[in-house]
Every structure is written in structure tokens, then in C-alpha cells.
Amino acid sequence: MGIGALMALPGGVNASEGLVDLRGAGASGSCFAASIYIDGGYKIMATCRDLKIALTPERNKYVLWMEDEAMKQRRLGEIVSGKYYGQVDQKFVKLFVTAERDPSANKPSDEILLSGNVREIDFGAGVEPVKAIVTPTPTPTKITAAKPEVTRIEENQDIQVKEGGLGGTVSTIFKIVLLGFGALLVVVGVTSFMSRRRSL
């Protein structure tokens, strides 16, 4: 049961829910699948009848696959006890079943037992099938910290440096504290000097 990558096309992808009848030429058994669009993906449920317990001793696993409009094929998962349930977030036009040695194979075997194309759900006369818009997920952007902005102004051989950001704020606070401490020293010095003069 795989969850695939979102088909990211400009303006979104028009996709529809659908039904699939999977039949084979000469192969025993058949499957019925329904695809319902929910929360950004297609929930797929399939049920099969009259599949042999093992087609051959080697190929004894039935696997459900999807095919998109570009004919790219992708494994959906193993059919267990004639049932399959899974999700895919990619539009597909066809489902098919193969017999595999390994149910987690990434490429289908040449022996396709059952297949069927997706058809729109018929809701009755005058009712349009619901089209879902799959919008590509935005790519997250990397946020970089802003560097302090330094502006230099030259006037009469004096250079004034204006710093922005956290460094400039700390520098300004330090200057204010230093100026306050200097003013306090001057006041203490003047007060001490005045006290001595009065005592003389």
C-alpha cells in the first residue's frame, strides 16, 4: 500500500473518482474496484472473486498495480484473501493484477491476469461527476537571518557608523549605561568637592 508523490502541474490537476471492472482473457476470476477522492488522495477498495489460491508454485501472490496517462506503472499492494484497500495521491487511468513471486516487487511481471480502465461514476441523468482539484504542495523556503546593516557617512573627516540588528541595540544600551555611569561619577565628585569646601 504505497503513497505516491503528488503530480505537480501548474494550476492543479483535474481528477475524478471512478469504478474499475478488472477482467482477463482466459484467466479465471475477476475484481471490482472503486476509487473515491478524500483528503487529497484516492482511497482504493477492491474485491476479487474466483482467484486461484496459487497460479504456480513460484508465482503465488496477487498484486494490484496502477497505470497513469503516461503509461507509468506503480505497485499499489498485495491482494490478500481477495481484498485490497489502500491510498494513492496520483491520478491513474487503469488498474491491473499480476501474479508475483515477491509481493513487494517494484516492477510488474509480464503476466497480467486481470485489467480494467477507470470509468466515471454514473450518478444518474443530469448529475455531473465531481471533479477534484489536486493542488501541488508549496515548497518550503529557507529563511536566513538578516545581517546587520552598516551605513557609513563621511563628513569633515568624521566617520559615523550606524549598525542595525541585535548588535546595534546592545551597543546603544552599553553607551547609555556608560554615559549614565560617567554622569554619576561627575555628580559624586562635585558633591564631594562641595562638602570639603563647606567643612573648611
Backbone torsions as a table, in degrees:
resi	resn	phi	psi	omega
1	MET	NA	92.3	-175.9
2	GLY	-98.7	155.8	173.4
3	ILE	-115.9	118.4	-171.9
4	GLY	-93.3	179.1	-179.4
5	ALA	-79.2	147.4	-179.1
6	LEU	-71.8	134.8	175.7
7	MET	-76.4	109.7	-173.1
8	ALA	-99.5	95.0	176.6
9	LEU	-115.4	147.4	-179.8
10	PRO	-56.1	132.8	177.0
11	GLY	83.6	2.8	177.0
12	GLY	91.5	174.9	-177.8
13	VAL	-119.9	125.5	174.8
14	ASN	-79.3	123.2	-178.1
15	ALA	-137.8	155.9	179.9
16	SER	-133.0	157.0	173.8
17	GLU	-75.5	163.9	-179.6
18	GLY	-167.6	175.2	179.0
19	LEU	-121.7	149.1	-179.5
20	VAL	-136.2	127.7	169.9
21	ASP	-102.0	117.8	-178.7
22	LEU	-101.2	116.9	-178.9
23	ARG	-129.2	161.9	178.4
24	GLY	-133.5	151.6	177.7
25	ALA	-83.4	104.4	177.3
26	GLY	87.8	-15.7	-179.9
27	ALA	-84.4	143.3	178.5
28	SER	-79.3	151.2	177.1
29	GLY	92.8	164.6	177.2
30	SER	-157.7	161.2	179.2
31	CYS	-133.4	154.1	173.9
32	PHE	-126.9	133.2	-179.4
33	ALA	-131.3	149.1	175.6
34	ALA	-128.5	138.5	179.0
35	SER	-120.0	120.2	-179.0
36	ILE	-120.6	130.9	-178.4
37	TYR	-84.0	116.2	-179.9
38	ILE	-140.1	129.7	172.6
39	ASP	50.6	48.7	173.8
40	GLY	81.1	10.0	178.9
41	GLY	-152.1	169.7	179.3
42	TYR	-101.2	117.0	173.5
43	LYS	-84.1	123.3	-177.1
44	ILE	-114.6	126.0	175.5
45	MET	-121.4	133.8	179.2
46	ALA	-135.3	144.7	175.2
47	THR	-133.2	138.6	-175.8
48	CYS	-124.1	153.3	178.2
49	ARG	-131.0	145.0	172.5
50	ASP	61.3	28.1	171.4
51	LEU	-78.0	136.0	178.8
52	LYS	-65.6	150.2	-179.6
53	ILE	-60.4	-42.5	175.7
54	ALA	-145.5	124.8	179.8
55	LEU	-69.4	-47.2	172.7
56	THR	-139.5	163.9	178.2
57	PRO	-59.8	-31.4	-179.1
58	GLU	-82.8	-48.5	-178.0
59	ARG	-97.1	90.3	-175.7
60	ASN	-122.3	15.4	177.8
61	LYS	-119.4	130.2	175.8
62	TYR	-94.9	129.5	-176.4
63	VAL	-125.3	136.9	178.1
64	LEU	-96.8	134.6	-178.1
65	TRP	-126.6	158.8	173.6
66	MET	-119.6	158.0	176.1
67	GLU	-135.9	132.3	-179.6
68	ASP	-93.8	-175.3	-177.0
69	GLU	-64.1	-26.6	178.7
70	ALA	-86.8	8.3	179.6
71	MET	66.6	23.2	173.2
72	LYS	-82.0	134.2	-175.6
73	GLN	-108.3	145.9	-178.3
74	ARG	-147.1	137.1	180.0
75	ARG	-71.4	133.8	173.7
76	LEU	-96.4	-45.4	178.7
77	GLY	159.4	175.2	-177.7
78	GLU	-80.5	141.5	172.7
79	ILE	-87.6	115.4	-176.5
80	VAL	-112.8	126.3	-178.5
81	SER	52.9	37.3	176.9
82	GLY	76.1	12.5	-177.5
83	LYS	-129.8	150.3	172.9
84	TYR	-144.0	139.5	172.3
85	TYR	-143.1	130.6	179.6
86	GLY	-165.7	-172.9	-177.9
87	GLN	-141.5	144.8	174.1
88	VAL	-142.8	142.8	-179.1
89	ASP	-106.4	29.2	-177.6
90	GLN	-127.0	140.0	178.9
91	LYS	-68.3	141.0	176.9
92	PHE	-139.4	158.1	-176.9
93	VAL	-118.5	-10.7	-174.7
94	LYS	-150.9	146.9	171.3
95	LEU	-121.9	147.0	175.2
96	PHE	-150.0	159.5	-176.4
97	VAL	-119.6	134.8	174.6
98	THR	-125.9	161.8	172.4
99	ALA	-99.4	126.3	-174.3
100	GLU	-127.2	153.2	169.6
101	ARG	-74.3	-41.6	-176.3
102	ASP	-115.7	116.2	-178.0
103	PRO	-68.8	-12.6	179.4
104	SER	-103.2	18.0	178.9
105	ALA	-60.8	145.8	-179.0
106	ASN	-92.5	-9.7	-179.6
107	LYS	-131.6	133.2	-178.1
108	PRO	-71.8	151.4	174.7
109	SER	-71.3	168.1	-178.5
110	ASP	-71.5	-18.1	-174.6
111	GLU	-91.2	91.7	176.7
112	ILE	-86.9	118.2	-175.7
113	LEU	-86.3	-46.4	-177.5
114	LEU	-133.7	148.3	175.7
115	SER	-156.3	159.8	178.2
116	GLY	-168.6	147.6	179.2
117	ASN	-89.4	150.8	178.5
118	VAL	-75.0	132.1	174.8
119	ARG	-121.6	148.8	-179.7
120	GLU	-65.2	151.4	177.4
121	ILE	-74.9	130.4	178.6
122	ASP	-89.1	105.7	180.0
123	PHE	-88.7	1.1	179.8
124	GLY	110.0	172.1	-176.6
125	ALA	-62.9	133.9	175.1
126	GLY	80.6	0.8	-179.5
127	VAL	-109.0	119.0	179.4
128	GLU	-79.1	140.6	173.8
129	PRO	-65.3	144.2	-177.9
130	VAL	-76.5	128.4	176.6
131	LYS	-99.9	131.2	179.4
132	ALA	-99.7	139.9	175.6
133	ILE	-102.0	115.7	177.1
134	VAL	-96.4	111.7	-177.7
135	THR	-94.0	132.0	178.6
136	PRO	-59.1	141.7	177.1
137	THR	-73.5	129.3	-179.2
138	PRO	-64.9	143.4	178.2
139	THR	-78.3	128.4	179.8
140	PRO	-65.2	140.4	179.1
141	THR	-97.9	145.9	-179.4
142	LYS	-81.3	129.4	-179.9
143	ILE	-100.5	124.6	178.2
144	THR	-110.6	145.3	-179.0
145	ALA	-69.4	138.0	179.7
146	ALA	-72.4	137.8	178.5
147	LYS	-83.2	149.2	178.0
148	PRO	-58.2	138.7	-178.9
149	GLU	-91.3	125.4	-177.2
150	VAL	-116.2	123.8	178.4
151	THR	-117.7	129.7	-179.8
152	ARG	-114.0	127.2	178.9
153	ILE	-121.5	122.8	-179.3
154	GLU	-103.8	119.3	176.9
155	GLU	-141.7	124.1	177.6
156	ASN	51.0	46.7	177.6
157	GLN	66.8	3.3	176.8
158	ASP	-95.6	138.5	177.2
159	ILE	-114.0	119.7	177.3
160	GLN	-104.4	130.5	-179.5
161	VAL	-112.0	122.3	177.4
162	LYS	-107.7	119.7	-178.6
163	GLU	-109.0	136.8	177.7
164	GLY	-107.9	167.3	177.8
165	GLY	89.1	-165.2	-175.8
166	LEU	-65.2	-41.0	-179.9
167	GLY	-60.2	-41.8	178.8
168	GLY	-65.7	-38.0	179.2
169	THR	-65.2	-45.2	179.2
170	VAL	-63.3	-41.6	179.4
171	SER	-62.2	-42.0	179.8
172	THR	-64.9	-43.8	179.2
173	ILE	-62.3	-42.1	179.8
174	PHE	-61.9	-41.5	179.6
175	LYS	-64.7	-39.8	179.8
176	ILE	-65.6	-43.5	179.1
177	VAL	-63.1	-43.4	179.6
178	LEU	-62.8	-41.5	178.8
179	LEU	-65.6	-42.1	178.2
180	GLY	-63.5	-41.1	179.1
181	PHE	-64.6	-40.1	177.6
182	GLY	-62.9	-43.0	179.4
183	ALA	-63.9	-38.4	178.0
184	LEU	-63.5	-41.0	177.6
185	LEU	-62.9	-41.1	179.1
186	VAL	-63.1	-45.2	-179.6
187	VAL	-62.7	-43.9	179.8
188	VAL	-63.8	-41.5	179.1
189	GLY	-63.2	-45.3	180.0
190	VAL	-64.6	-43.3	179.4
191	THR	-62.5	-42.3	179.6
192	SER	-64.7	-41.7	179.5
193	PHE	-63.7	-42.5	-179.3
194	MET	-66.6	-37.5	179.3
195	SER	-63.8	-42.0	179.9
196	ARG	-65.1	-39.9	-179.2
197	ARG	-65.6	-37.4	-179.6
198	ARG	-69.2	-35.9	-179.2
199	SER	-72.6	-16.6	-179.7
200	LEU	-81.1	NA	NA
